[in-house]
């Protein structure tokens, strides 16, 4: 039984050395449990969204919008009487 207690202590200490501090909220977190795409910077997706204004996953899926009427030739200016 004593050996098992020592093993869990060793796992806890290893986990503590891996803890980082979130750039936004400054709370300690374990990077493997972060829901953010930037796991080494933010503790959660909410901190990532709050700090950047967008998520990295959303940025990867963004598409460039074509301007309306891009296939048409520019119209001539109209004179005002």
Phi and psi restraints in degrees (range 20) as a CNS / XPLOR table:
assign (resid 1 and name C) (resid 2 and name N)
       (resid 2 and name CA) (resid 2 and name C) 1.0 -66.1 20.0 2
assign (resid 2 and name N) (resid 2 and name CA)
       (resid 2 and name C) (resid 3 and name N) 1.0 -35.5 20.0 2
assign (resid 2 and name C) (resid 3 and name N)
       (resid 3 and name CA) (resid 3 and name C) 1.0 -62.4 20.0 2
assign (resid 3 and name N) (resid 3 and name CA)
       (resid 3 and name C) (resid 4 and name N) 1.0 -40.9 20.0 2
assign (resid 3 and name C) (resid 4 and name N)
       (resid 4 and name CA) (resid 4 and name C) 1.0 -64.9 20.0 2
assign (resid 4 and name N) (resid 4 and name CA)
       (resid 4 and name C) (resid 5 and name N) 1.0 -39.0 20.0 2
assign (resid 4 and name C) (resid 5 and name N)
       (resid 5 and name CA) (resid 5 and name C) 1.0 -64.1 20.0 2
assign (resid 5 and name N) (resid 5 and name CA)
       (resid 5 and name C) (resid 6 and name N) 1.0 -37.8 20.0 2
assign (resid 5 and name C) (resid 6 and name N)
       (resid 6 and name CA) (resid 6 and name C) 1.0 -68.3 20.0 2
assign (resid 6 and name N) (resid 6 and name CA)
       (resid 6 and name C) (resid 7 and name N) 1.0 -36.2 20.0 2
assign (resid 6 and name C) (resid 7 and name N)
       (resid 7 and name CA) (resid 7 and name C) 1.0 -63.1 20.0 2
assign (resid 7 and name N) (resid 7 and name CA)
       (resid 7 and name C) (resid 8 and name N) 1.0 -42.6 20.0 2
assign (resid 7 and name C) (resid 8 and name N)
       (resid 8 and name CA) (resid 8 and name C) 1.0 -67.8 20.0 2
assign (resid 8 and name N) (resid 8 and name CA)
       (resid 8 and name C) (resid 9 and name N) 1.0 -32.5 20.0 2
assign (resid 8 and name C) (resid 9 and name N)
       (resid 9 and name CA) (resid 9 and name C) 1.0 -64.5 20.0 2
assign (resid 9 and name N) (resid 9 and name CA)
       (resid 9 and name C) (resid 10 and name N) 1.0 -41.5 20.0 2
assign (resid 9 and name C) (resid 10 and name N)
       (resid 10 and name CA) (resid 10 and name C) 1.0 -64.2 20.0 2
assign (resid 10 and name N) (resid 10 and name CA)
       (resid 10 and name C) (resid 11 and name N) 1.0 -39.0 20.0 2
assign (resid 10 and name C) (resid 11 and name N)
       (resid 11 and name CA) (resid 11 and name C) 1.0 -66.4 20.0 2
assign (resid 11 and name N) (resid 11 and name CA)
       (resid 11 and name C) (resid 12 and name N) 1.0 -40.5 20.0 2
assign (resid 11 and name C) (resid 12 and name N)
       (resid 12 and name CA) (resid 12 and name C) 1.0 -63.7 20.0 2
assign (resid 12 and name N) (resid 12 and name CA)
       (resid 12 and name C) (resid 13 and name N) 1.0 -43.3 20.0 2
assign (resid 12 and name C) (resid 13 and name N)
       (resid 13 and name CA) (resid 13 and name C) 1.0 -65.1 20.0 2
assign (resid 13 and name N) (resid 13 and name CA)
       (resid 13 and name C) (resid 14 and name N) 1.0 -37.6 20.0 2
assign (resid 13 and name C) (resid 14 and name N)
       (resid 14 and name CA) (resid 14 and name C) 1.0 -65.8 20.0 2
assign (resid 14 and name N) (resid 14 and name CA)
       (resid 14 and name C) (resid 15 and name N) 1.0 -37.7 20.0 2
assign (resid 14 and name C) (resid 15 and name N)
       (resid 15 and name CA) (resid 15 and name C) 1.0 -67.8 20.0 2
assign (resid 15 and name N) (resid 15 and name CA)
       (resid 15 and name C) (resid 16 and name N) 1.0 -36.3 20.0 2
assign (resid 15 and name C) (resid 16 and name N)
       (resid 16 and name CA) (resid 16 and name C) 1.0 -67.7 20.0 2
assign (resid 16 and name N) (resid 16 and name CA)
       (resid 16 and name C) (resid 17 and name N) 1.0 -35.0 20.0 2
assign (resid 16 and name C) (resid 17 and name N)
       (resid 17 and name CA) (resid 17 and name C) 1.0 -71.4 20.0 2
assign (resid 17 and name N) (resid 17 and name CA)
       (resid 17 and name C) (resid 18 and name N) 1.0 -21.9 20.0 2
assign (resid 17 and name C) (resid 18 and name N)
       (resid 18 and name CA) (resid 18 and name C) 1.0 -85.0 20.0 2
assign (resid 18 and name N) (resid 18 and name CA)
       (resid 18 and name C) (resid 19 and name N) 1.0 -10.0 20.0 2
assign (resid 18 and name C) (resid 19 and name N)
       (resid 19 and name CA) (resid 19 and name C) 1.0 -68.6 20.0 2
assign (resid 19 and name N) (resid 19 and name CA)
       (resid 19 and name C) (resid 20 and name N) 1.0 135.0 20.0 2
assign (resid 19 and name C) (resid 20 and name N)
       (resid 20 and name CA) (resid 20 and name C) 1.0 -113.5 20.0 2
assign (resid 20 and name N) (resid 20 and name CA)
       (resid 20 and name C) (resid 21 and name N) 1.0 172.7 20.0 2
assign (resid 20 and name C) (resid 21 and name N)
       (resid 21 and name CA) (resid 21 and name C) 1.0 -111.8 20.0 2
assign (resid 21 and name N) (resid 21 and name CA)
       (resid 21 and name C) (resid 22 and name N) 1.0 133.3 20.0 2
assign (resid 21 and name C) (resid 22 and name N)
       (resid 22 and name CA) (resid 22 and name C) 1.0 -67.1 20.0 2
assign (resid 22 and name N) (resid 22 and name CA)
       (resid 22 and name C) (resid 23 and name N) 1.0 137.2 20.0 2
assign (resid 22 and name C) (resid 23 and name N)
       (resid 23 and name CA) (resid 23 and name C) 1.0 -66.3 20.0 2
assign (resid 23 and name N) (resid 23 and name CA)
       (resid 23 and name C) (resid 24 and name N) 1.0 -32.5 20.0 2
assign (resid 23 and name C) (resid 24 and name N)
       (resid 24 and name CA) (resid 24 and name C) 1.0 -85.1 20.0 2
assign (resid 24 and name N) (resid 24 and name CA)
       (resid 24 and name C) (resid 25 and name N) 1.0 -55.5 20.0 2
assign (resid 24 and name C) (resid 25 and name N)
       (resid 25 and name CA) (resid 25 and name C) 1.0 -99.4 20.0 2
assign (resid 25 and name N) (resid 25 and name CA)
       (resid 25 and name C) (resid 26 and name N) 1.0 -9.2 20.0 2
assign (resid 25 and name C) (resid 26 and name N)
       (resid 26 and name CA) (resid 26 and name C) 1.0 63.5 20.0 2
assign (resid 26 and name N) (resid 26 and name CA)
       (resid 26 and name C) (resid 27 and name N) 1.0 20.4 20.0 2
assign (resid 26 and name C) (resid 27 and name N)
       (resid 27 and name CA) (resid 27 and name C) 1.0 -89.0 20.0 2
assign (resid 27 and name N) (resid 27 and name CA)
       (resid 27 and name C) (resid 28 and name N) 1.0 145.4 20.0 2
assign (resid 27 and name C) (resid 28 and name N)
       (resid 28 and name CA) (resid 28 and name C) 1.0 -72.1 20.0 2
assign (resid 28 and name N) (resid 28 and name CA)
       (resid 28 and name C) (resid 29 and name N) 1.0 143.2 20.0 2
assign (resid 28 and name C) (resid 29 and name N)
       (resid 29 and name CA) (resid 29 and name C) 1.0 -151.0 20.0 2
assign (resid 29 and name N) (resid 29 and name CA)
       (resid 29 and name C) (resid 30 and name N) 1.0 160.5 20.0 2
assign (resid 29 and name C) (resid 30 and name N)
       (resid 30 and name CA) (resid 30 and name C) 1.0 -95.2 20.0 2
assign (resid 30 and name N) (resid 30 and name CA)
       (resid 30 and name C) (resid 31 and name N) 1.0 124.7 20.0 2
assign (resid 30 and name C) (resid 31 and name N)
       (resid 31 and name CA) (resid 31 and name C) 1.0 -61.2 20.0 2
assign (resid 31 and name N) (resid 31 and name CA)
       (resid 31 and name C) (resid 32 and name N) 1.0 -30.5 20.0 2
assign (resid 31 and name C) (resid 32 and name N)
       (resid 32 and name CA) (resid 32 and name C) 1.0 -70.0 20.0 2
assign (resid 32 and name N) (resid 32 and name CA)
       (resid 32 and name C) (resid 33 and name N) 1.0 -17.2 20.0 2
assign (resid 32 and name C) (resid 33 and name N)
       (resid 33 and name CA) (resid 33 and name C) 1.0 -102.0 20.0 2
assign (resid 33 and name N) (resid 33 and name CA)
       (resid 33 and name C) (resid 34 and name N) 1.0 1.1 20.0 2
assign (resid 33 and name C) (resid 34 and name N)
       (resid 34 and name CA) (resid 34 and name C) 1.0 -71.5 20.0 2
assign (resid 34 and name N) (resid 34 and name CA)
       (resid 34 and name C) (resid 35 and name N) 1.0 139.7 20.0 2
assign (resid 34 and name C) (resid 35 and name N)
       (resid 35 and name CA) (resid 35 and name C) 1.0 -93.2 20.0 2
assign (resid 35 and name N) (resid 35 and name CA)
       (resid 35 and name C) (resid 36 and name N) 1.0 -1.4 20.0 2
assign (resid 35 and name C) (resid 36 and name N)
       (resid 36 and name CA) (resid 36 and name C) 1.0 -80.1 20.0 2
assign (resid 36 and name N) (resid 36 and name CA)
       (resid 36 and name C) (resid 37 and name N) 1.0 152.1 20.0 2
assign (resid 36 and name C) (resid 37 and name N)
       (resid 37 and name CA) (resid 37 and name C) 1.0 -71.9 20.0 2
assign (resid 37 and name N) (resid 37 and name CA)
       (resid 37 and name C) (resid 38 and name N) 1.0 -27.5 20.0 2
assign (resid 37 and name C) (resid 38 and name N)
       (resid 38 and name CA) (resid 38 and name C) 1.0 -99.0 20.0 2
assign (resid 38 and name N) (resid 38 and name CA)
       (resid 38 and name C) (resid 39 and name N) 1.0 71.8 20.0 2
assign (resid 38 and name C) (resid 39 and name N)
       (resid 39 and name CA) (resid 39 and name C) 1.0 -60.4 20.0 2
assign (resid 39 and name N) (resid 39 and name CA)
       (resid 39 and name C) (resid 40 and name N) 1.0 -28.9 20.0 2
assign (resid 39 and name C) (resid 40 and name N)
       (resid 40 and name CA) (resid 40 and name C) 1.0 -87.3 20.0 2
assign (resid 40 and name N) (resid 40 and name CA)
       (resid 40 and name C) (resid 41 and name N) 1.0 0.8 20.0 2
assign (resid 40 and name C) (resid 41 and name N)
       (resid 41 and name CA) (resid 41 and name C) 1.0 -117.6 20.0 2
assign (resid 41 and name N) (resid 41 and name CA)
       (resid 41 and name C) (resid 42 and name N) 1.0 -41.9 20.0 2
assign (resid 41 and name C) (resid 42 and name N)
       (resid 42 and name CA) (resid 42 and name C) 1.0 -121.9 20.0 2
assign (resid 42 and name N) (resid 42 and name CA)
       (resid 42 and name C) (resid 43 and name N) 1.0 147.0 20.0 2
assign (resid 42 and name C) (resid 43 and name N)
       (resid 43 and name CA) (resid 43 and name C) 1.0 -80.7 20.0 2
assign (resid 43 and name N) (resid 43 and name CA)
       (resid 43 and name C) (resid 44 and name N) 1.0 -24.3 20.0 2
assign (resid 43 and name C) (resid 44 and name N)
       (resid 44 and name CA) (resid 44 and name C) 1.0 -151.4 20.0 2
assign (resid 44 and name N) (resid 44 and name CA)
       (resid 44 and name C) (resid 45 and name N) 1.0 168.8 20.0 2
assign (resid 44 and name C) (resid 45 and name N)
       (resid 45 and name CA) (resid 45 and name C) 1.0 -63.7 20.0 2
assign (resid 45 and name N) (resid 45 and name CA)
       (resid 45 and name C) (resid 46 and name N) 1.0 -34.8 20.0 2
assign (resid 45 and name C) (resid 46 and name N)
       (resid 46 and name CA) (resid 46 and name C) 1.0 -64.0 20.0 2
assign (resid 46 and name N) (resid 46 and name CA)
       (resid 46 and name C) (resid 47 and name N) 1.0 -40.5 20.0 2
assign (resid 46 and name C) (resid 47 and name N)
       (resid 47 and name CA) (resid 47 and name C) 1.0 -67.0 20.0 2
assign (resid 47 and name N) (resid 47 and name CA)
       (resid 47 and name C) (resid 48 and name N) 1.0 -38.1 20.0 2
assign (resid 47 and name C) (resid 48 and name N)
       (resid 48 and name CA) (resid 48 and name C) 1.0 -63.1 20.0 2
assign (resid 48 and name N) (resid 48 and name CA)
       (resid 48 and name C) (resid 49 and name N) 1.0 -46.8 20.0 2
assign (resid 48 and name C) (resid 49 and name N)
       (resid 49 and name CA) (resid 49 and name C) 1.0 -63.3 20.0 2
assign (resid 49 and name N) (resid 49 and name CA)
       (resid 49 and name C) (resid 50 and name N) 1.0 -42.8 20.0 2
assign (resid 49 and name C) (resid 50 and name N)
       (resid 50 and name CA) (resid 50 and name C) 1.0 -65.8 20.0 2
assign (resid 50 and name N) (resid 50 and name CA)
       (resid 50 and name C) (resid 51 and name N) 1.0 -39.1 20.0 2
assign (resid 50 and name C) (resid 51 and name N)
       (resid 51 and name CA) (resid 51 and name C) 1.0 -78.8 20.0 2
assign (resid 51 and name N) (resid 51 and name CA)
       (resid 51 and name C) (resid 52 and name N) 1.0 -44.8 20.0 2
assign (resid 51 and name C) (resid 52 and name N)
       (resid 52 and name CA) (resid 52 and name C) 1.0 -90.2 20.0 2
assign (resid 52 and name N) (resid 52 and name CA)
       (resid 52 and name C) (resid 53 and name N) 1.0 -29.8 20.0 2
assign (resid 52 and name C) (resid 53 and name N)
       (resid 53 and name CA) (resid 53 and name C) 1.0 91.9 20.0 2
assign (resid 53 and name N) (resid 53 and name CA)
       (resid 53 and name C) (resid 54 and name N) 1.0 -5.2 20.0 2
assign (resid 53 and name C) (resid 54 and name N)
       (resid 54 and name CA) (resid 54 and name C) 1.0 -157.3 20.0 2
assign (resid 54 and name N) (resid 54 and name CA)
       (resid 54 and name C) (resid 55 and name N) 1.0 164.1 20.0 2
assign (resid 54 and name C) (resid 55 and name N)
       (resid 55 and name CA) (resid 55 and name C) 1.0 -101.4 20.0 2
assign (resid 55 and name N) (resid 55 and name CA)
       (resid 55 and name C) (resid 56 and name N) 1.0 155.3 20.0 2
assign (resid 55 and name C) (resid 56 and name N)
       (resid 56 and name CA) (resid 56 and name C) 1.0 -65.4 20.0 2
assign (resid 56 and name N) (resid 56 and name CA)
       (resid 56 and name C) (resid 57 and name N) 1.0 -34.1 20.0 2
assign (resid 56 and name C) (resid 57 and name N)
       (resid 57 and name CA) (resid 57 and name C) 1.0 -63.6 20.0 2
assign (resid 57 and name N) (resid 57 and name CA)
       (resid 57 and name C) (resid 58 and name N) 1.0 -42.1 20.0 2
assign (resid 57 and name C) (resid 58 and name N)
       (resid 58 and name CA) (resid 58 and name C) 1.0 -65.6 20.0 2
assign (resid 58 and name N) (resid 58 and name CA)
       (resid 58 and name C) (resid 59 and name N) 1.0 -38.6 20.0 2
assign (resid 58 and name C) (resid 59 and name N)
       (resid 59 and name CA) (resid 59 and name C) 1.0 -62.8 20.0 2
assign (resid 59 and name N) (resid 59 and name CA)
       (resid 59 and name C) (resid 60 and name N) 1.0 -38.8 20.0 2
assign (resid 59 and name C) (resid 60 and name N)
       (resid 60 and name CA) (resid 60 and name C) 1.0 -65.8 20.0 2
assign (resid 60 and name N) (resid 60 and name CA)
       (resid 60 and name C) (resid 61 and name N) 1.0 -28.4 20.0 2
assign (resid 60 and name C) (resid 61 and name N)
       (resid 61 and name CA) (resid 61 and name C) 1.0 -98.0 20.0 2
assign (resid 61 and name N) (resid 61 and name CA)
       (resid 61 and name C) (resid 62 and name N) 1.0 1.6 20.0 2
assign (resid 61 and name C) (resid 62 and name N)
       (resid 62 and name CA) (resid 62 and name C) 1.0 -67.9 20.0 2
assign (resid 62 and name N) (resid 62 and name CA)
       (resid 62 and name C) (resid 63 and name N) 1.0 145.7 20.0 2
assign (resid 62 and name C) (resid 63 and name N)
       (resid 63 and name CA) (resid 63 and name C) 1.0 -123.4 20.0 2
assign (resid 63 and name N) (resid 63 and name CA)
       (resid 63 and name C) (resid 64 and name N) 1.0 146.3 20.0 2
assign (resid 63 and name C) (resid 64 and name N)
       (resid 64 and name CA) (resid 64 and name C) 1.0 -74.3 20.0 2
assign (resid 64 and name N) (resid 64 and name CA)
       (resid 64 and name C) (resid 65 and name N) 1.0 129.5 20.0 2
assign (resid 64 and name C) (resid 65 and name N)
       (resid 65 and name CA) (resid 65 and name C) 1.0 -84.0 20.0 2
assign (resid 65 and name N) (resid 65 and name CA)
       (resid 65 and name C) (resid 66 and name N) 1.0 131.6 20.0 2
assign (resid 65 and name C) (resid 66 and name N)
       (resid 66 and name CA) (resid 66 and name C) 1.0 -80.1 20.0 2
assign (resid 66 and name N) (resid 66 and name CA)
       (resid 66 and name C) (resid 67 and name N) 1.0 139.3 20.0 2
assign (resid 66 and name C) (resid 67 and name N)
       (resid 67 and name CA) (resid 67 and name C) 1.0 -62.7 20.0 2
assign (resid 67 and name N) (resid 67 and name CA)
       (resid 67 and name C) (resid 68 and name N) 1.0 146.7 20.0 2
assign (resid 67 and name C) (resid 68 and name N)
       (resid 68 and name CA) (resid 68 and name C) 1.0 -67.2 20.0 2
assign (resid 68 and name N) (resid 68 and name CA)
       (resid 68 and name C) (resid 69 and name N) 1.0 132.0 20.0 2
assign (resid 68 and name C) (resid 69 and name N)
       (resid 69 and name CA) (resid 69 and name C) 1.0 77.3 20.0 2
assign (resid 69 and name N) (resid 69 and name CA)
       (resid 69 and name C) (resid 70 and name N) 1.0 25.4 20.0 2
assign (resid 69 and name C) (resid 70 and name N)
       (resid 70 and name CA) (resid 70 and name C) 1.0 -67.0 20.0 2
assign (resid 70 and name N) (resid 70 and name CA)
       (resid 70 and name C) (resid 71 and name N) 1.0 -25.9 20.0 2
assign (resid 70 and name C) (resid 71 and name N)
       (resid 71 and name CA) (resid 71 and name C) 1.0 -84.0 20.0 2
assign (resid 71 and name N) (resid 71 and name CA)
       (resid 71 and name C) (resid 72 and name N) 1.0 -11.2 20.0 2
assign (resid 71 and name C) (resid 72 and name N)
       (resid 72 and name CA) (resid 72 and name C) 1.0 -88.8 20.0 2
assign (resid 72 and name N) (resid 72 and name CA)
       (resid 72 and name C) (resid 73 and name N) 1.0 152.3 20.0 2
assign (resid 72 and name C) (resid 73 and name N)
       (resid 73 and name CA) (resid 73 and name C) 1.0 -76.1 20.0 2
assign (resid 73 and name N) (resid 73 and name CA)
       (resid 73 and name C) (resid 74 and name N) 1.0 150.6 20.0 2
assign (resid 73 and name C) (resid 74 and name N)
       (resid 74 and name CA) (resid 74 and name C) 1.0 -62.6 20.0 2
assign (resid 74 and name N) (resid 74 and name CA)
       (resid 74 and name C) (resid 75 and name N) 1.0 141.2 20.0 2
assign (resid 74 and name C) (resid 75 and name N)
       (resid 75 and name CA) (resid 75 and name C) 1.0 -81.8 20.0 2
assign (resid 75 and name N) (resid 75 and name CA)
       (resid 75 and name C) (resid 76 and name N) 1.0 152.3 20.0 2
assign (resid 75 and name C) (resid 76 and name N)
       (resid 76 and name CA) (resid 76 and name C) 1.0 -70.3 20.0 2
assign (resid 76 and name N) (resid 76 and name CA)
       (resid 76 and name C) (resid 77 and name N) 1.0 144.5 20.0 2
assign (resid 76 and name C) (resid 77 and name N)
       (resid 77 and name CA) (resid 77 and name C) 1.0 -65.9 20.0 2
assign (resid 77 and name N) (resid 77 and name CA)
       (resid 77 and name C) (resid 78 and name N) 1.0 147.2 20.0 2
assign (resid 77 and name C) (resid 78 and name N)
       (resid 78 and name CA) (resid 78 and name C) 1.0 -101.6 20.0 2
assign (resid 78 and name N) (resid 78 and name CA)
       (resid 78 and name C) (resid 79 and name N) 1.0 131.2 20.0 2
assign (resid 78 and name C) (resid 79 and name N)
       (resid 79 and name CA) (resid 79 and name C) 1.0 -77.7 20.0 2
assign (resid 79 and name N) (resid 79 and name CA)
       (resid 79 and name C) (resid 80 and name N) 1.0 142.6 20.0 2
assign (resid 79 and name C) (resid 80 and name N)
       (resid 80 and name CA) (resid 80 and name C) 1.0 -104.8 20.0 2
assign (resid 80 and name N) (resid 80 and name CA)
       (resid 80 and name C) (resid 81 and name N) 1.0 129.9 20.0 2
